[in-house]
Amino acid sequence: MFSTVELPLWLFVLIVAFATVAFLLHFLFPSVRWFFRRRMERAVSRLNARLVRPISPFKFMRRQDVVVRLAYDPKVMAAVVEEAVETGKPENVVFDEARGYAREIAPAFSATLYFGFATSAARWLSQLFYRVKVGKVDDAIAEIDPRATVVFVMNHRSNMDYVLVTWLVADRSAISYAVGEWARIWPLSALVRSTGAYFIRRNSRNDLYRQVLARYVQMATAEGTTQAIFPEGGLSLDGQVGGAKLGLLSYMVQGFQQEPSRDVVFVPVGLAYDRVLEDRLLTEAHQTGIRRFRARPLSILGFIWRTLWRKLTGRFPGFGTAAVAFGAPVSLRDFVGEGAEGLSSERVTVGLAARLMGEVQKSVPVLPVPLVAAAIGAAPVPRGDLPGRVADIVERLEAAGQPMELPEGGALGAIVEGLGALMQRDMILELENALCPAPGKEALLAYYAAPVQQMLERIAATPQT
């Protein structure tokens, strides 16, 4: 038993290495993980104490645990069996596909990265480009049941929307976004996942994928995860608030109807910009009818560098105002109880989508550039007539309760600021004391005028009481 055993040096090194790894895995690593997890739990407790909407435990689940829970969900398993029967594939092959979808969707939230880096970067970027004005977010969410799941429903004007809302709500909650395929590029994908966002294939018709996505959305909603969605399904190409695509909303409605233990409260959010960074790409896509944005990475980096350089040298006046306003919350429980009880989830979703998008339209703030663009329109306007036109629009919108974010001086201040910005970008020309769209810029001017024109059309179509 105590006799000497000779081993080759390589075998001895291998045995020691395996023993060291086993020791680390079974003794040291668990202790280290426990130490850091305890520190994280204390930090999260302090963080939740100052947030209006505390972060749900579901958001802190390890990504691999979310993937397992999602892949083995009974409804996903039933969808796997159904897919196997329809396609003739072995169930284990279909299950691997479902598990792959779960890995693709599931986020990997990091509170440190979200509240340490992401919100600071969002604040810096927002204030680099714009003067940011925000409505009273606390008034929008303060009276909501603390147990309810809050979902911010927003119009989609720019990719700055993610940045702007992340910063503005950072002191109140951590938002989970649904992000499209554009962000599935390494290393951006890792950063996006760490902020709690989950990836979706917007145009997928794969039933199994849609079932996996639906179950993730329903799980997150049932667990109280604060979310933000863009029901339009993409950036607005014409500047107006479009109709809603029903995918994510339908998943939430179905989940609520099946498990109505927790209310879901939708908060309408209206976003507006004096200048949309992607405006030329969007108007070009609208004219061609092809939603394909051909922005090159080098062009984007060049734009950012030129902007930073102009900022550092004091030659960057900014892109005007970016504004966010919050509408009246809509409780799903109350909505179902107001005549929608007993209806199919499809009919409830259609009615809910129409209600929410109407509220979002009413929440979009009025800014100087869109206001002046709408007052000028497509035909030449005598310069002397512009103040009267702007004042008339402002009066009608204020009477309808539309949020206004105008500079000091009201309508006259808006003319100075808005007209100056439009002329600086050569979108407006002054010919024989008349203001008219510059040749080749008609589509761009119409894009900026569209939100205000949509508001006026809605007001005109609303019966007067």
Secondary structure, DSSP 8 states (H G I E B T S, - for coil): --------HHHHHHHHHHHHHHHIIIIIHHHHHHHHHHHHHHHHHHHHHH-SS---GGGGS-HHHHHHHHHT-HHHHHHHHHHHHHH---HHHHHHHHHHHHHHH-----HHIIIIIIHHHHHHHHHHH-EEEE--HHHHHTTS-TTSEEEEEE----THHHHHHHHHTTTT---EEEE-GGG-STTHHHHHHHTT-EE--TT---HHHHHHHHHHHHHHHHTT--EEE-TTSS--SSSS------HHHHHHHHHHHH-TTS-EEEEEEEEEESS-TTHHHHHHHHHHT-------HHHHHHHHHHHHHHHHTT------EEEEEE---EEHHHHIIIIITTS-HHHHHHHHHHHHHHHHHHH--B-HHHHHHHHHTTS-EEGGGHHHHHHHHHHHHHHTT--B---TTHHHHHHHHHHHHHHHTT-EEEETTEEEE-TT-HHHHHHHHHHHHHHHHHHHHS---
